[in-house]
Amino acid sequence: MVEQTFALLHQFKRLAVRWERRTELHDAFVSLACSLICWRRLKKHSHARATSS
């Protein structure tokens, strides 16, 4: 589970290589990436559910 999460987050190059010196910016990008990952999964799940009905 942890490895899968890191793999998903490393799709975002800015998170794979940390450029920001300020931890607040890095934390903000991690939060944004997590939100995008969740949104994509929910979108995929709702689309699959709508087409199966």
C-alpha positions as a Markdown table, in Angstrom:
| # | Residue | x | y | z |
|---|---|---|---|---|
| 1 | Met | 0.0 | 0.0 | 0.0 |
| 2 | Val | 2.8 | 2.4 | 0.9 |
| 3 | Glu | 4.8 | 1.7 | -2.2 |
| 4 | Gln | 1.7 | 2.2 | -4.4 |
| 5 | Thr | 1.0 | 5.5 | -2.8 |
| 6 | Phe | 4.6 | 6.7 | -3.4 |
| 7 | Ala | 4.4 | 5.5 | -7.0 |
| 8 | Leu | 1.2 | 7.5 | -7.5 |
| 9 | Leu | 2.8 | 10.6 | -5.9 |
| 10 | His | 6.0 | 10.3 | -8.0 |
| 11 | Gln | 3.9 | 10.7 | -11.2 |
| 12 | Phe | 4.1 | 14.4 | -10.2 |
| 13 | Lys | 7.7 | 15.3 | -11.1 |
| 14 | Arg | 7.7 | 18.2 | -8.7 |
| 15 | Leu | 7.2 | 15.8 | -5.8 |
| 16 | Ala | 9.6 | 13.2 | -7.1 |
| 17 | Val | 12.5 | 15.7 | -6.9 |
| 18 | Arg | 11.9 | 18.2 | -4.1 |
| 19 | Trp | 12.8 | 21.7 | -5.5 |
| 20 | Glu | 11.1 | 23.8 | -2.8 |
| 21 | Arg | 13.2 | 24.8 | 0.2 |
| 22 | Arg | 10.1 | 25.7 | 2.2 |
| 23 | Thr | 8.2 | 22.8 | 3.7 |
| 24 | Glu | 4.9 | 24.6 | 3.5 |
| 25 | Leu | 5.1 | 24.7 | -0.3 |
| 26 | His | 6.1 | 21.0 | -0.5 |
| 27 | Asp | 3.2 | 20.1 | 1.8 |
| 28 | Ala | 0.8 | 22.1 | -0.3 |
| 29 | Phe | 2.0 | 20.3 | -3.5 |
| 30 | Val | 1.6 | 16.9 | -1.7 |
| 31 | Ser | -2.0 | 17.9 | -0.7 |
| 32 | Leu | -2.8 | 19.0 | -4.2 |
| 33 | Ala | -1.4 | 15.8 | -5.7 |
| 34 | Cys | -3.4 | 13.6 | -3.2 |
| 35 | Ser | -6.5 | 15.6 | -4.1 |
| 36 | Leu | -5.9 | 15.1 | -7.8 |
| 37 | Ile | -5.3 | 11.3 | -7.3 |
| 38 | Cys | -8.5 | 11.0 | -5.3 |
| 39 | Trp | -10.5 | 13.0 | -7.8 |
| 40 | Arg | -9.2 | 10.9 | -10.7 |
| 41 | Arg | -10.1 | 7.7 | -8.9 |
| 42 | Leu | -13.6 | 8.9 | -8.0 |
| 43 | Lys | -14.2 | 10.1 | -11.6 |
| 44 | Lys | -13.0 | 6.8 | -13.0 |
| 45 | His | -15.2 | 4.9 | -10.5 |
| 46 | Ser | -18.3 | 7.0 | -11.1 |
| 47 | His | -17.8 | 6.7 | -14.9 |
| 48 | Ala | -17.5 | 2.9 | -14.7 |
| 49 | Arg | -20.6 | 2.8 | -12.4 |
| 50 | Ala | -22.6 | 4.9 | -14.8 |
| 51 | Thr | -21.8 | 2.8 | -17.9 |
| 52 | Ser | -22.6 | -0.5 | -16.1 |
| 53 | Ser | -26.1 | 0.7 | -15.1 |
